[in-house]
Amino acid sequence: MLASILFVLISFVCAAQGGDPPPPMPPPPPGLPIDGFTTIALILGSIIGIKKALKNTSEE
C-alpha cells in the first residue's frame, strides 16, 4: 500500500517539473555613438557663449 502511494506521488512530482524551456533572450540594442554631434554642440555652445560674454563686457 505504501509503495503504491509513493509511486502515485512521484508521478505528480515528475509531471510538475515538465515544461518548455524559456524563450531565448532578444538581441541587445545596437550601440549608437554620441561622439559626433556632442563635439559639434560643445564647439557651437562655446562660440555663442564667448560672443555673448564679449558683447556684455563691451556694453558696460
Beta strands, then each sheet from edge to edge (+ up, - down):
end
